[in-house]
């Protein structure tokens, strides 16, 4: 008998090893190597065994660069995140925590698309009656979408050839299995091989493939990290089950902008587009309160106005707490050190709590100035003007650095009635923005002096 080849794959970074070891040398994580069966030994290929003509190499100017035709969905927010719609032959991985609304979002998409395109929904975790009940509750059309409850890749492939769908949904990849792999469903081997087979068939048949993936306790995609390299688009649906709003973020997109954000409201009829996303993050108190300031962040291709809140209080512990919601934890520690060194404000004995209102996660560095000003406002217990917005990156030497798309951010702020902006000097354009006064600063000391003048 031919001996099967065995490899050990890191579930975090996808690195392969010939034998098991406790730590992955590439990513440094412990106990992440899982056994993967690679099948029998490969036979050497002989040159005379190849058939067909060699493809001629071409220069770039000979390549057809016509726009790839897209299939638009009924949701403007989904189209924005995808880069304009669905690309035939693309593999889209959507993930999110349990209860975020992945199945709800997908059933809405495919039921609407099934009116004009053949669509197939494959579920391995729910019964067909559950799918039908959800679609009925959401008042979706039921007469065009084909559904099946199956976990075998071989059976799904046969139905795929029979139905010939333009859009197919696999919910979820963790329960799919292949007869060619002996391990249990959900293992590294099964997830990797079944995903590869599905993606290959989608490319060959020019079908839009949606794959649902689970997440770990840390909020990362479960399964082998190599899965992220195989797909074309990776979407993450975020939002707590007790929060009305959901955010759909593109973490990878070969056909559009990365980090594009779509905002949805969970209603009794499913997920609905939010026409004005900035409005849901600006539900502020009637009176100005200390520790609150509005910043303008750039998400994908559009600006969003988000309220940053800070609470600085005397600590009763030997080690003061640093709690961050919606921002990066390590960056807060850096900003507090810069504030002490270049702003003369010592908060080493204070508990510092930072929050981005609305449940949004802010990744870009343009929020630095807003976080620092909110901390100063809370520490001094002096409210900042409610018609003030700010943005800017803070360097380790206390300088305020310009950020991209400054003019677009200012126009968005003026549209929502803000009258004053504190921005990096490099973002102050010679062309004035109507209805908003722009104050440029070059250092953290300049920004602190400016808010002192506003408070007085």
C-alpha positions as CSV (number, residue, x, y, z in Angstrom):
1,X,0.0,0.0,0.0
2,X,1.1,3.5,-0.7
3,X,1.9,5.5,2.4
4,X,-0.1,8.7,2.9
5,X,1.8,11.9,3.4
6,X,1.2,13.7,6.6
7,X,1.9,17.3,7.4
8,X,1.3,19.5,10.5
9,X,-0.2,22.9,9.7
10,X,-0.4,25.9,12.1
11,X,-4.0,27.0,12.4
12,X,-2.9,30.6,13.0
13,X,-0.5,31.3,10.1
14,X,-0.8,28.2,7.9
15,X,2.9,27.2,8.1
16,X,3.6,23.5,7.4
17,X,5.9,21.2,9.2
18,X,7.0,17.6,8.6
19,X,6.5,16.6,12.3
20,X,4.6,17.9,15.3
21,X,6.2,20.5,17.6
22,X,4.9,22.6,20.4
23,X,5.5,26.0,18.9
24,X,5.2,27.4,15.4
25,X,8.5,29.0,14.5
26,X,6.9,31.4,12.0
27,X,4.3,33.1,14.3
28,X,5.6,32.0,17.7
29,X,2.2,30.6,18.9
30,X,2.1,27.5,21.0
31,X,0.0,24.4,20.5
32,X,-1.5,25.4,17.1
33,X,-0.1,22.6,14.9
34,X,-2.8,20.3,13.5
35,X,-2.3,17.1,11.5
36,X,-3.2,17.3,7.8
37,X,-3.4,14.3,5.5
38,X,-2.0,15.2,2.1
39,X,-2.9,11.9,0.4
40,X,-0.6,9.5,-1.4
41,X,2.8,10.3,-2.8
42,X,2.9,12.3,-5.9
43,X,4.1,10.6,-9.0
44,X,6.8,12.3,-11.1
45,X,5.4,14.0,-14.1
46,X,7.1,13.3,-17.4
47,X,7.3,16.0,-20.1
48,X,5.7,13.6,-22.7
49,X,2.7,13.2,-20.4
50,X,1.6,16.8,-20.8
51,X,-1.0,17.6,-23.4
52,X,-2.1,20.8,-25.0
53,X,-0.3,23.9,-26.4
54,X,1.8,26.2,-24.3
55,X,0.1,29.6,-23.6
56,X,2.0,32.5,-25.2
57,X,3.2,35.2,-22.8
58,X,1.8,38.7,-23.5
59,X,2.7,42.2,-22.5
60,X,0.4,44.2,-20.2
61,X,-0.9,46.4,-22.9
62,X,-2.3,43.3,-24.7
63,X,-4.4,42.3,-21.7
64,X,-8.1,43.2,-21.8
65,X,-8.8,45.6,-18.9
66,X,-12.5,45.9,-19.5
67,X,-14.5,46.2,-16.3
68,X,-15.6,42.9,-14.9
69,X,-19.4,42.7,-15.0
70,X,-20.9,42.8,-11.5
71,X,-24.2,41.6,-10.1
72,X,-25.7,44.3,-7.9
73,X,-27.5,43.4,-4.8
74,X,-30.6,45.1,-3.3
75,X,-28.4,46.7,-0.6
76,X,-26.4,49.8,-1.3
77,X,-24.3,49.2,1.8
78,X,-23.4,45.6,0.6
79,X,-22.5,46.9,-2.9
80,X,-20.3,49.5,-1.3
81,X,-18.4,46.9,0.8
82,X,-18.0,44.6,-2.1
83,X,-16.7,47.3,-4.4
84,X,-19.8,47.7,-6.6
85,X,-21.5,44.3,-6.5
86,X,-20.8,40.6,-6.9
87,X,-18.2,39.4,-9.3
88,X,-19.0,36.2,-11.1
89,X,-16.5,33.4,-10.1
90,X,-15.5,35.1,-6.9
91,X,-15.3,33.4,-3.5
92,X,-16.6,35.5,-0.6
93,X,-16.0,34.4,3.0
94,X,-18.3,36.0,5.6
95,X,-17.7,35.6,9.3
96,X,-18.9,37.0,12.6
97,X,-19.8,36.1,16.1
98,X,-22.9,33.9,16.8
99,X,-26.1,36.0,16.6
100,X,-24.5,38.8,14.5
101,X,-26.9,38.1,11.6
102,X,-24.7,36.2,9.0
103,X,-27.5,33.9,8.0
104,X,-30.1,36.7,8.0
105,X,-28.0,38.8,5.8
106,X,-27.3,36.0,3.3
107,X,-30.9,34.8,3.0
108,X,-31.9,38.4,2.3
109,X,-29.2,38.7,-0.5
110,X,-29.9,35.4,-2.2
111,X,-33.7,35.6,-2.0
112,X,-33.6,39.0,-3.8
113,X,-31.1,37.8,-6.3
114,X,-33.0,34.6,-7.0
115,X,-35.7,36.7,-8.7
116,X,-33.4,37.1,-11.7
117,X,-30.6,34.6,-11.2
118,X,-30.4,30.9,-10.3
119,X,-29.5,30.7,-6.6
120,X,-28.8,27.8,-4.2
121,X,-28.6,27.9,-0.4
122,X,-26.8,25.0,1.2
123,X,-27.2,24.7,5.0
124,X,-25.4,22.2,7.1
125,X,-26.3,23.6,10.5
126,X,-30.0,24.3,10.2
127,X,-33.0,22.4,8.9
128,X,-34.8,23.5,5.8
129,X,-37.8,24.4,7.9
130,X,-35.7,26.8,9.9
131,X,-34.5,28.5,6.7
132,X,-38.1,28.7,5.4
133,X,-39.4,30.2,8.8
134,X,-36.7,32.8,8.8
135,X,-37.4,33.9,5.2
136,X,-41.2,34.0,6.0
137,X,-40.5,36.1,9.1
138,X,-38.5,38.5,7.0
139,X,-41.2,38.6,4.3
140,X,-38.9,37.5,1.6
141,X,-39.9,35.9,-1.7
142,X,-39.9,32.1,-1.3
143,X,-40.7,30.7,-4.8
144,X,-37.4,31.1,-6.6
145,X,-34.6,30.3,-4.1
146,X,-33.5,26.6,-4.1
147,X,-32.3,25.2,-0.7
148,X,-30.8,21.9,0.5
149,X,-29.5,20.6,3.8
150,X,-26.3,18.8,3.1
151,X,-22.7,18.5,4.4
152,X,-21.1,16.2,1.8
153,X,-19.1,18.1,-0.8
154,X,-19.6,15.3,-3.3
155,X,-23.4,15.5,-3.1
156,X,-23.3,19.3,-3.2
157,X,-21.2,19.1,-6.4
158,X,-23.8,16.9,-8.1
159,X,-26.6,19.3,-7.2
160,X,-24.5,22.2,-8.3
161,X,-24.1,20.7,-11.7
162,X,-27.9,20.1,-11.9
163,X,-29.1,23.5,-10.7
164,X,-26.3,25.5,-12.3
165,X,-26.6,28.4,-9.9
166,X,-25.2,31.9,-10.4
167,X,-25.0,32.3,-6.7
168,X,-24.4,29.6,-4.1
169,X,-24.2,29.9,-0.3
170,X,-22.4,27.4,1.9
171,X,-23.5,27.7,5.6
172,X,-21.0,26.8,7.1
173,X,-17.6,25.6,6.0
174,X,-16.9,24.1,9.5
175,X,-19.5,21.4,9.0
176,X,-18.7,20.4,5.4
177,X,-16.8,17.1,4.8
178,X,-15.2,15.3,1.9
179,X,-14.9,11.5,1.4
180,X,-11.3,12.0,0.3
181,X,-10.4,13.2,3.8
182,X,-10.6,10.9,6.8
183,X,-10.6,13.4,9.6
184,X,-13.8,14.8,11.3
185,X,-15.7,17.8,9.9
186,X,-14.3,21.1,11.3
187,X,-10.7,19.8,11.4
188,X,-7.9,21.7,9.6
189,X,-7.8,19.0,6.9
190,X,-11.5,19.1,6.2
191,X,-11.8,22.8,6.2
192,X,-8.9,23.3,3.9
193,X,-9.8,20.6,1.4
194,X,-13.5,21.3,1.2
195,X,-12.9,25.0,0.8
196,X,-10.4,24.4,-1.9
197,X,-12.8,22.1,-3.8
198,X,-15.7,24.6,-3.5
199,X,-13.5,27.6,-4.7
200,X,-12.2,25.6,-7.6
201,X,-15.7,24.7,-8.8
202,X,-16.9,28.3,-8.4
203,X,-14.0,29.5,-10.6
204,X,-14.7,26.8,-13.2
205,X,-18.5,27.5,-13.3
206,X,-18.2,31.3,-12.9
207,X,-20.4,31.1,-9.8
208,X,-20.5,33.6,-7.0
209,X,-19.6,31.6,-3.9
210,X,-20.5,32.7,-0.3
211,X,-18.9,30.8,2.5
212,X,-19.9,31.2,6.1
213,X,-17.1,30.8,8.6
214,X,-17.0,30.6,12.4
215,X,-15.0,32.8,14.7
216,X,-12.8,31.9,17.7
217,X,-13.3,33.3,21.3
218,X,-10.8,36.1,20.4
219,X,-13.0,37.1,17.4
220,X,-10.7,35.8,14.7
221,X,-11.6,33.5,11.9
222,X,-11.7,29.8,13.0
223,X,-9.8,27.2,11.1
224,X,-6.6,27.3,9.1
225,X,-5.3,30.8,8.3
226,X,-4.6,29.6,4.7
227,X,-8.3,29.9,4.1
228,X,-7.9,33.7,4.0
229,X,-5.4,33.4,1.2
230,X,-7.7,31.1,-0.9
231,X,-10.7,33.4,-1.0
232,X,-11.2,36.7,-2.9
233,X,-13.1,38.7,-0.3
234,X,-13.2,38.4,3.4
235,X,-16.1,40.1,5.2
236,X,-16.6,40.4,8.9
237,X,-20.0,41.1,10.4
238,X,-19.7,42.8,13.7
239,X,-22.2,43.8,16.4
240,X,-23.4,42.5,19.7
241,X,-26.8,40.7,19.8
242,X,-28.1,43.4,22.2
243,X,-27.0,46.2,19.9
244,X,-29.4,47.3,17.1
245,X,-26.6,48.2,14.6
246,X,-24.3,45.9,12.7
247,X,-21.2,46.8,10.8
248,X,-19.9,44.8,7.7
249,X,-16.2,45.4,7.1
250,X,-14.1,44.1,4.2
251,X,-10.8,42.8,5.6
252,X,-9.7,41.6,2.2
253,X,-11.1,42.4,-1.2
254,X,-9.5,41.7,-4.6
255,X,-12.3,43.7,-6.4
256,X,-12.6,46.7,-4.1
257,X,-11.3,48.8,-1.3
258,X,-10.1,47.1,1.9
259,X,-11.6,48.2,5.2
260,X,-14.7,49.5,3.5
261,X,-17.5,49.7,6.0
262,X,-21.3,49.1,5.7
263,X,-23.7,50.0,8.4
264,X,-27.0,48.1,9.0
265,X,-29.8,48.3,11.5
266,X,-31.3,45.0,12.7
267,X,-35.1,45.2,12.5
268,X,-38.0,42.8,12.6
269,X,-37.7,42.5,8.8
270,X,-33.9,41.8,8.8
271,X,-30.9,44.0,8.2
272,X,-31.7,47.4,6.7
273,X,-29.2,49.9,5.2
274,X,-28.4,53.0,7.4
275,X,-28.6,55.9,5.0
276,X,-26.7,58.4,7.3
277,X,-24.2,56.4,9.3
278,X,-22.7,59.4,11.0
279,X,-26.0,60.2,12.7
280,X,-26.1,57.0,14.7
281,X,-22.7,57.7,16.2
282,X,-23.6,61.3,17.2
283,X,-26.4,60.8,19.6
284,X,-24.9,63.1,22.2
285,X,-26.2,64.6,25.4
286,X,-28.2,67.8,25.3
287,X,-25.5,69.7,27.3
288,X,-21.7,69.6,26.8
289,X,-20.0,67.1,29.1
290,X,-16.4,66.6,30.0
291,X,-14.4,63.9,28.3
292,X,-16.4,64.0,25.0
293,X,-15.3,65.1,21.6
294,X,-16.3,64.2,18.0
295,X,-13.7,62.9,15.5
296,X,-13.8,62.3,11.8
297,X,-12.5,58.8,10.9
298,X,-12.1,57.5,7.3
299,X,-13.6,54.1,6.7
300,X,-12.9,52.6,3.3
301,X,-14.1,55.4,0.9
302,X,-16.1,57.6,3.1
303,X,-15.8,59.7,6.3
304,X,-17.7,58.9,9.5
305,X,-18.3,61.2,12.5
306,X,-17.8,59.3,15.7
307,X,-17.9,60.5,19.3
308,X,-14.9,59.6,21.4
309,X,-15.4,59.5,25.2
310,X,-12.9,59.4,28.0
311,X,-13.2,59.0,31.8
312,X,-10.2,59.7,33.9
313,X,-10.7,59.0,37.6
314,X,-8.4,58.6,40.7
315,X,-7.4,55.0,40.9
316,X,-7.8,53.0,44.2
317,X,-5.5,50.2,42.9
318,X,-1.7,50.1,42.9
319,X,-1.9,49.4,39.1
320,X,-4.3,51.9,37.5
321,X,-6.7,50.4,34.9
322,X,-6.5,51.2,31.2
323,X,-9.8,50.0,29.6
324,X,-10.3,50.6,25.8
325,X,-13.5,49.9,23.8
326,X,-13.3,50.5,20.1
327,X,-9.6,51.7,20.0
328,X,-6.2,49.9,20.2
329,X,-5.1,49.2,23.7
330,X,-1.4,49.6,23.1
331,X,-1.8,52.9,21.3
332,X,-3.6,54.4,24.3
333,X,-0.5,53.6,26.4
334,X,1.7,55.4,23.9
335,X,-0.6,58.4,23.7
336,X,-0.6,58.7,27.5
337,X,3.2,58.7,27.6
338,X,3.3,61.4,24.9
339,X,0.8,63.4,26.9
340,X,3.0,63.2,29.9
341,X,6.2,64.0,28.1
342,X,5.1,66.7,25.8
343,X,1.8,67.9,27.3
344,X,2.8,68.0,31.0
345,X,-0.2,66.0,32.1
346,X,0.5,63.1,34.5
347,X,-2.2,60.4,34.6
348,X,0.0,57.5,35.9
349,X,-2.1,57.3,39.1
350,X,-5.5,57.6,37.3
351,X,-7.8,55.0,35.8
352,X,-8.4,55.8,32.1
353,X,-11.4,54.5,30.2
354,X,-11.8,55.2,26.5
355,X,-14.9,54.4,24.4
356,X,-15.9,54.8,20.8
357,X,-19.7,55.5,20.9
358,X,-21.9,53.2,18.8
359,X,-19.9,50.1,19.0
360,X,-17.7,51.0,16.1
361,X,-14.0,49.9,16.0
362,X,-11.5,52.6,15.0
363,X,-8.3,51.3,13.6
364,X,-6.7,54.4,11.9
365,X,-4.4,56.8,13.7
366,X,-6.4,59.9,12.9
367,X,-8.2,59.3,16.1
368,X,-5.1,60.1,18.2
369,X,-5.8,63.8,18.7
370,X,-9.5,63.1,19.7
371,X,-8.5,60.5,22.3
372,X,-5.9,62.9,23.9
373,X,-8.2,65.9,24.0
374,X,-11.0,63.7,25.5
375,X,-8.5,62.5,28.2
376,X,-7.5,66.1,29.0
377,X,-11.1,67.3,29.1
378,X,-12.1,64.5,31.5
379,X,-9.0,65.0,33.7
380,X,-9.6,68.7,34.1
381,X,-13.4,68.3,34.2
382,X,-13.8,71.0,31.5
383,X,-16.2,70.2,28.6
384,X,-15.2,70.9,25.1
385,X,-17.5,72.9,22.7
386,X,-20.2,70.6,21.2
387,X,-19.7,72.1,17.8
388,X,-16.0,71.1,17.8
389,X,-14.5,68.2,15.7
390,X,-10.9,67.1,15.5
391,X,-8.6,64.6,13.8
392,X,-4.9,64.1,13.5
393,X,-2.1,61.6,14.2
394,X,0.3,62.2,17.1
395,X,3.9,61.2,16.9
396,X,6.2,60.2,19.7
397,X,7.9,63.6,19.7
398,X,4.5,65.3,20.2
399,X,4.0,66.5,16.6
400,X,0.6,66.5,15.0
401,X,0.8,64.8,11.6
402,X,-1.6,65.3,8.7
403,X,-3.9,62.4,7.7
404,X,-5.3,61.5,4.2
405,X,-8.6,62.9,2.9
406,X,-8.6,66.0,5.1
407,X,-10.9,68.1,2.9
408,X,-13.5,65.3,2.7
409,X,-13.5,64.9,6.5
410,X,-14.0,68.7,7.0
411,X,-16.9,68.8,4.5
412,X,-18.6,65.9,6.2
413,X,-18.3,67.8,9.6
414,X,-19.7,71.0,8.1
415,X,-22.6,69.0,6.6
416,X,-23.6,68.0,10.2
417,X,-23.4,71.5,11.6
418,X,-20.0,71.6,13.3
419,X,-18.6,75.1,13.4
420,X,-15.0,74.5,14.5
421,X,-12.3,72.0,13.7
422,X,-8.8,71.4,15.2
423,X,-6.7,69.6,12.6
424,X,-3.1,69.2,11.7
425,X,-1.6,72.2,10.0
426,X,-0.8,70.0,6.9
427,X,-4.6,69.4,6.5
428,X,-5.4,73.2,6.4
429,X,-6.1,73.9,2.7
430,X,-5.9,77.3,1.1
431,X,-9.5,76.6,-0.2
432,X,-11.8,77.3,2.8
433,X,-14.6,74.9,3.7
434,X,-17.9,76.8,4.1
435,X,-19.5,77.2,7.5
436,X,-16.6,75.8,9.5
437,X,-13.7,77.5,11.2
438,X,-10.5,75.5,10.8
439,X,-7.6,75.8,13.3
440,X,-4.4,74.1,12.4
441,X,-1.9,72.8,15.0
442,X,1.6,71.4,14.6
443,X,2.2,70.0,18.1
444,X,0.4,68.6,21.0
445,X,1.3,71.8,23.0
446,X,-0.4,73.9,20.4
447,X,-3.6,71.8,20.6
448,X,-3.6,72.0,24.4
449,X,-3.2,75.8,24.3
450,X,-6.0,76.1,21.8
451,X,-8.5,74.1,23.9
452,X,-7.4,76.2,26.9
453,X,-8.4,79.3,25.0
454,X,-11.7,77.8,24.0
455,X,-12.5,76.8,27.6
456,X,-11.7,80.3,28.9
